[in-house]
Every structure is written in C-alpha cells, then in structure tokens.
Amino acid sequence: MPFNQFTPRNFTADAVQTYAPVMSGVYGISNAREWIYIGESDNIQGSLLNHLHEINSPLKKHEPTGFVFEVCDQARRAARQDRLVIEYGPSCNRLATQHS
C-alpha cells in the first residue's frame, strides 16, 4: 500500500517546517528518479530536518528534492516502514541492509 500522501513537498527547511508534523509516523525522501530513503520517527519534522543538515551522507549524494509522510502511532510505525521499503525499494535503505 503506497504512502497516503501522493504528491511530494519540496525537501527544503521551509517546506519541512510548514508541512511536516511534530508527530509520530513514517516519511519518504525522493528525487525525480528514485525513492532514496524511507524512515520512521517519533518526530517526523525533526527527522527530516536532521536529514537536511547532514553533510556527505549517502542520502545527500542522491540529491533529494521531495518528501512525503504519514502520521501513525509508534506501535505501527516499524511495520509500516518495512512495508513501504519493500514496496518502493529506496536506495539508501538497501545500502543500510547490505552493510548490516
């Protein structure tokens, strides 16, 4: 089942602060070619802002341009993230799995 939000927002600090909630949920980061990363967090906005400020990370090397999110409770978050990773196959989640 895809993300509830279909249209990505711009992956900028202003857009993250405007649209991403300070709530529990899952989020996806993409560019025009691929899904880069799908994560889960107690604070969607905070996690997205942290990704924006990373320097030389695998995520940043993929030049992210957009984000989507879904609010969900902590009990369902990890399972929802796993499902979305299987569905979308984001490149940085695959890298993390290969290095584990």
Backbone as a printed PyTorch tensor [residue, N CA C, xyz], in Angstrom:
tensor([[[  0.8450,  -1.1850,   0.0000],
         [  0.0000,   0.0000,   0.0000],
         [  0.8850,   1.2410,   0.0000]],

        [[  0.7490,   2.1220,  -0.9870],
         [  1.6100,   3.3020,  -1.1010],
         [  1.3750,   4.3110,   0.0270]],

        [[  2.2480,   5.3130,   0.0620],
         [  2.0670,   6.4130,   1.0090],
         [  0.6840,   7.0290,   0.8260]],

        [[  0.0840,   7.4680,   1.9200],
         [ -1.2210,   8.1460,   1.8490],
         [ -1.1210,   9.4630,   1.0880]],

        [[  0.0040,  10.1250,   1.1850],
         [  0.2370,  11.4040,   0.5170],
         [  0.9410,  11.1060,  -0.8070]],

        [[  0.3460,  11.4610,  -1.9100],
         [  0.9070,  11.1120,  -3.2160],
         [  1.8950,  12.1420,  -3.7490]],

        [[  1.6240,  13.4150,  -3.5270],
         [  2.4450,  14.4730,  -4.0950],
         [  3.5110,  14.9090,  -3.0990]],

        [[  4.7860,  14.7750,  -3.4640],
         [  5.8400,  15.1840,  -2.5380],
         [  5.8970,  16.7040,  -2.3770]],

        [[  6.3250,  17.1100,  -1.2000],
         [  6.6280,  18.5150,  -0.9110],
         [  8.1080,  18.7160,  -1.2190]],

        [[  8.5100,  19.9630,  -1.4570],
         [  9.9190,  20.2560,  -1.6850],
         [ 10.7240,  19.9350,  -0.4310]],

        [[ 11.8520,  19.3160,  -0.6030],
         [ 12.7050,  18.9410,   0.5230],
         [ 13.5980,  20.1250,   0.8920]],

        [[ 12.9720,  21.1320,   1.4880],
         [ 13.6620,  22.3260,   1.9730],
         [ 13.2660,  22.5290,   3.4260]],

        [[ 14.0860,  23.2790,   4.1550],
         [ 13.7820,  23.5440,   5.5660],
         [ 12.4310,  24.2400,   5.7180]],

        [[ 12.1450,  25.2180,   4.8560],
         [ 10.8690,  25.9330,   4.9580],
         [  9.6840,  24.9980,   4.7590]],

        [[  9.7520,  24.1380,   3.7440],
         [  8.6370,  23.2250,   3.4740],
         [  8.4960,  22.1960,   4.5960]],

        [[  9.6040,  21.6830,   5.0950],
         [  9.5420,  20.7140,   6.1880],
         [  8.8890,  21.3630,   7.4100]],

        [[  9.3120,  22.5840,   7.7530],
         [  8.7430,  23.2700,   8.9150],
         [  7.2700,  23.6200,   8.7040]],

        [[  6.8830,  23.8780,   7.4750],
         [  5.4950,  24.2330,   7.1790],
         [  4.5830,  23.0150,   7.1460]],

        [[  5.0140,  21.9250,   6.5190],
         [  4.1200,  20.8080,   6.2570],
         [  4.3250,  19.5650,   7.1210]],

        [[  5.5370,  19.2910,   7.5450],
         [  5.7970,  18.0570,   8.2960],
         [  5.4210,  18.2460,   9.7670]],

        [[  4.6470,  17.3350,  10.3160],
         [  4.2130,  17.4870,  11.7010],
         [  5.2690,  17.0260,  12.7090]],

        [[  5.1680,  17.5540,  13.8970],
         [  5.9930,  17.1070,  15.0170],
         [  5.1990,  15.9850,  15.6750]],

        [[  5.1060,  14.8700,  14.9480],
         [  4.2900,  13.7360,  15.3750],
         [  4.9700,  12.4380,  14.9450]],

        [[  4.5060,  11.3500,  15.5180],
         [  4.9900,  10.0180,  15.1920],
         [  4.5140,   9.6090,  13.7940]],

        [[  5.4050,   8.9500,  13.0420],
         [  4.9870,   8.4600,  11.7380],
         [  6.1360,   7.9660,  10.8870]],

        [[  5.8570,   7.8300,   9.6090],
         [  6.8390,   7.3940,   8.6230],
         [  6.9770,   8.4880,   7.5760]],

        [[  8.1320,   8.4980,   6.8970],
         [  8.3640,   9.5120,   5.8690],
         [  9.2210,   8.9230,   4.7620]],

        [[  9.1040,   9.5060,   3.5990],
         [  9.9040,   9.0870,   2.4630],
         [ 10.5820,  10.2870,   1.8360]],

        [[ 11.8090,  10.0850,   1.3810],
         [ 12.5840,  11.1360,   0.7250],
         [ 12.9340,  10.6360,  -0.6750]],

        [[ 12.7490,  11.5090,  -1.6680],
         [ 12.9370,  11.0980,  -3.0610],
         [ 13.5820,  12.2080,  -3.8820]],

        [[ 13.9080,  11.8490,  -5.1150],
         [ 14.2530,  12.8380,  -6.1320],
         [ 13.4170,  12.4800,  -7.3630]],

        [[ 13.6600,  13.1070,  -8.4670],
         [ 12.8310,  12.8650,  -9.6490],
         [ 13.0000,  11.4620, -10.2250]],

        [[ 14.0750,  10.7630,  -9.8630],
         [ 14.3700,   9.4570, -10.4390],
         [ 14.0650,   8.2770,  -9.5360]],

        [[ 14.1270,   8.4890,  -8.2070],
         [ 14.0450,   7.3380,  -7.3140],
         [ 13.6090,   7.7240,  -5.9000]],

        [[ 13.1800,   6.6920,  -5.1820],
         [ 12.9940,   6.8180,  -3.7360],
         [ 14.3550,   6.6160,  -3.1120]],

        [[ 14.7440,   7.5280,  -2.2340],
         [ 16.0710,   7.4910,  -1.6410],
         [ 16.0520,   6.8360,  -0.2640]],

        [[ 15.1070,   7.2220,   0.5730],
         [ 15.0940,   6.7170,   1.9470],
         [ 13.6750,   6.7440,   2.5010]],

        [[ 13.3330,   5.7280,   3.2590],
         [ 12.0650,   5.6870,   3.9890],
         [ 12.4050,   5.4280,   5.4420]],

        [[ 11.9360,   6.3080,   6.3150],
         [ 12.2460,   6.2010,   7.7300],
         [ 11.0130,   6.2800,   8.5970]],

        [[ 11.2340,   6.0550,   9.8900],
         [ 10.1670,   6.1690,  10.8750],
         [ 10.7120,   6.9430,  12.0580]],

        [[  9.8250,   7.6740,  12.7550],
         [ 10.3060,   8.5730,  13.7930],
         [  9.1970,   8.9630,  14.7600]],

        [[  9.5950,   9.3440,  15.9660],
         [  8.6620,   9.9490,  16.9120],
         [  8.3240,  11.3750,  16.5050]],

        [[  9.2080,  11.9900,  15.7050],
         [  9.0650,  13.3860,  15.3060],
         [  9.4350,  13.4910,  13.8280]],

        [[  8.4440,  13.4160,  12.9670],
         [  8.6850,  13.4450,  11.5190],
         [  9.4560,  14.6970,  11.1230]],

        [[  8.9940,  15.8530,  11.5820],
         [  9.6370,  17.1100,  11.2150],
         [ 11.1050,  17.1290,  11.6500]],

        [[ 11.3710,  16.7410,  12.8740],
         [ 12.7440,  16.7420,  13.3750],
         [ 13.6490,  15.8190,  12.5820]],

        [[ 13.1630,  14.6390,  12.2450],
         [ 13.9750,  13.6910,  11.4670],
         [ 14.2730,  14.2340,  10.0770]],

        [[ 13.2800,  14.8320,   9.4280],
         [ 13.5070,  15.3990,   8.1000],
         [ 14.5030,  16.5540,   8.1660]],

        [[ 14.3860,  17.3950,   9.1760],
         [ 15.3460,  18.4960,   9.3200],
         [ 16.7570,  17.9620,   9.5720]],

        [[ 16.8770,  16.9060,  10.3530],
         [ 18.1960,  16.2940,  10.5670],
         [ 18.7930,  15.8010,   9.2510]],

        [[ 17.9780,  15.1530,   8.4220],
         [ 18.4660,  14.6880,   7.1130],
         [ 18.9140,  15.8670,   6.2470]],

        [[ 18.1790,  16.9660,   6.3100],
         [ 18.5540,  18.1530,   5.5220],
         [ 19.9280,  18.6920,   5.9180]],

        [[ 20.2700,  18.5780,   7.1830],
         [ 21.5200,  19.1530,   7.6710],
         [ 22.7070,  18.1880,   7.6180]],

        [[ 22.4720,  16.9620,   7.1930],
         [ 23.5770,  16.0080,   7.0410],
         [ 24.5090,  16.4720,   5.9290]],

        [[ 25.7770,  16.1940,   6.1120],
         [ 26.7710,  16.5510,   5.0930],
         [ 27.4460,  15.2600,   4.6230]],

        [[ 27.5610,  15.1110,   3.3250],
         [ 28.2420,  13.9540,   2.7270],
         [ 27.6500,  12.6060,   3.1350]],

        [[ 26.3800,  12.5500,   3.4070],
         [ 25.7350,  11.2750,   3.7300],
         [ 25.3150,  10.5910,   2.4300]],

        [[ 25.1130,   9.2780,   2.4670],
         [ 24.6190,   8.6010,   1.2660],
         [ 23.3120,   9.2220,   0.7530]],

        [[ 22.4480,   9.6260,   1.6600],
         [ 21.1800,  10.2350,   1.2600],
         [ 21.4330,  11.5180,   0.4630]],

        [[ 22.2860,  12.3910,   0.9640],
         [ 22.5570,  13.6650,   0.2900],
         [ 23.2270,  13.4640,  -1.0720]],

        [[ 24.0010,  12.3990,  -1.2270],
         [ 24.6600,  12.1340,  -2.5070],
         [ 23.6550,  11.8310,  -3.6120]],

        [[ 22.4370,  11.4410,  -3.2280],
         [ 21.3770,  11.1600,  -4.2040],
         [ 20.5660,  12.4000,  -4.5550]],

        [[ 20.9440,  13.5500,  -4.0170],
         [ 20.3180,  14.8360,  -4.3260],
         [ 18.8040,  14.8150,  -4.1200]],

        [[ 18.3540,  14.6550,  -2.8720],
         [ 16.9170,  14.6100,  -2.5950],
         [ 16.2310,  15.9330,  -2.9090]],

        [[ 15.0090,  15.8240,  -3.4280],
         [ 14.2440,  17.0290,  -3.7760],
         [ 12.8500,  17.0470,  -3.1710]],

        [[ 12.3490,  15.9030,  -2.6840],
         [ 10.9790,  15.8690,  -2.1760],
         [ 10.8160,  14.9450,  -0.9880]],

        [[  9.7230,  15.1590,  -0.2490],
         [  9.3930,  14.2790,   0.8760],
         [  7.8880,  14.0970,   0.9760]],

        [[  7.5020,  12.9600,   1.5190],
         [  6.1110,  12.6620,   1.8650],
         [  6.1300,  12.0650,   3.2680]],

        [[  4.9640,  11.9900,   3.8890],
         [  4.9000,  11.4220,   5.2290],
         [  3.5060,  10.8960,   5.5190]],

        [[  3.4260,  10.0880,   6.5510],
         [  2.1570,   9.6150,   7.1090],
         [  2.2860,   9.6360,   8.6180]],

        [[  1.2890,  10.1470,   9.2710],
         [  1.2370,  10.0880,  10.7210],
         [  0.7230,   8.7060,  11.1080]],

        [[  1.3930,   8.0500,  12.0280],
         [  0.9090,   6.7870,  12.5750],
         [  1.5110,   6.5890,  13.9610]],

        [[  0.8600,   5.7910,  14.7640],
         [  1.3260,   5.6160,  16.1330],
         [  2.5760,   4.7460,  16.1880]],

        [[  3.2600,   4.8330,  17.3120],
         [  4.5320,   4.1300,  17.4800],
         [  4.3970,   2.6230,  17.3070]],

        [[  3.2870,   2.0630,  17.7230],
         [  3.0920,   0.6130,  17.6390],
         [  3.0640,   0.1090,  16.1940]],

        [[  2.6280,   0.9330,  15.2440],
         [  2.5140,   0.5110,  13.8390],
         [  3.6370,   1.0240,  12.9460]],

        [[  4.4470,   1.9170,  13.4820],
         [  5.4470,   2.6160,  12.6730],
         [  6.4610,   1.7070,  12.0040]],

        [[  7.1080,   0.8400,  12.7410],
         [  8.1580,  -0.0130,  12.1660],
         [  7.5980,  -0.9390,  11.0890]],

        [[  6.4270,  -1.5100,  11.3420],
         [  5.8160,  -2.4000,  10.3440],
         [  5.4400,  -1.6230,   9.0850]],

        [[  4.9530,  -0.4010,   9.2500],
         [  4.5850,   0.4140,   8.0880],
         [  5.8440,   0.7920,   7.3030]],

        [[  6.9130,   1.1410,   7.9940],
         [  8.1690,   1.4450,   7.3190],
         [  8.6440,   0.2320,   6.5230]],

        [[  8.6410,  -0.9360,   7.1480],
         [  9.0820,  -2.1500,   6.4630],
         [  8.2730,  -2.4020,   5.1940]],

        [[  6.9740,  -2.2260,   5.2840],
         [  6.0930,  -2.4430,   4.1260],
         [  6.4260,  -1.4640,   2.9950]],

        [[  6.6250,  -0.1960,   3.3530],
         [  6.9430,   0.8180,   2.3430],
         [  8.3180,   0.5670,   1.7200]],

        [[  9.2880,   0.1210,   2.5120],
         [ 10.6190,  -0.1840,   1.9810],
         [ 10.5240,  -1.3240,   0.9700]],

        [[  9.7450,  -2.3410,   1.2860],
         [  9.5610,  -3.4540,   0.3460],
         [  8.9010,  -2.9580,  -0.9440]],

        [[  7.8930,  -2.1000,  -0.7990],
         [  7.1470,  -1.6170,  -1.9620],
         [  7.9700,  -0.6880,  -2.8510]],

        [[  8.7070,   0.2410,  -2.2470],
         [  9.4100,   1.2690,  -3.0210],
         [ 10.8840,   0.9640,  -3.2750]],

        [[ 11.5130,   0.1420,  -2.4450],
         [ 12.9300,  -0.2000,  -2.6240],
         [ 13.8650,   0.9910,  -2.6130]],

        [[ 13.7900,   1.8720,  -1.6180],
         [ 14.6450,   3.0600,  -1.6100],
         [ 16.1320,   2.7080,  -1.5290]],

        [[ 16.9360,   3.4190,  -2.2980],
         [ 18.3510,   3.0860,  -2.4460],
         [ 19.1260,   3.1420,  -1.1280]],

        [[ 18.9000,   4.0990,  -0.2690],
         [ 19.6740,   4.1840,   0.9750],
         [ 19.2280,   3.1450,   2.0010]],

        [[ 18.0040,   2.7070,   1.9820],
         [ 17.6010,   1.6110,   2.8600],
         [ 18.2840,   0.3180,   2.4100]],

        [[ 18.4410,   0.1250,   1.1060],
         [ 19.1390,  -1.0610,   0.6020],
         [ 20.5960,  -1.0280,   1.0250]],

        [[ 21.2240,   0.1460,   0.9800],
         [ 22.6220,   0.2680,   1.4040],
         [ 22.7700,  -0.0930,   2.8670]],

        [[ 21.8440,   0.3720,   3.7040],
         [ 21.9050,   0.0600,   5.1510],
         [ 21.7800,  -1.4340,   5.3770]],

        [[ 20.9250,  -2.0970,   4.6230],
         [ 20.7280,  -3.5430,   4.7640],
         [ 21.9820,  -4.2970,   4.3290]],

        [[ 22.6170,  -3.8390,   3.2710],
         [ 23.8080,  -4.5130,   2.7610],
         [ 24.9900,  -4.3940,   3.7250]],

        [[ 25.0340,  -3.3220,   4.5240],
         [ 26.1490,  -3.1060,   5.4380],
         [ 25.8660,  -3.6220,   6.8360]],

        [[ 24.7310,  -4.2220,   7.0630],
         [ 24.4000,  -4.7320,   8.4010],
         [ 25.0590,  -6.0620,   8.6560]]])
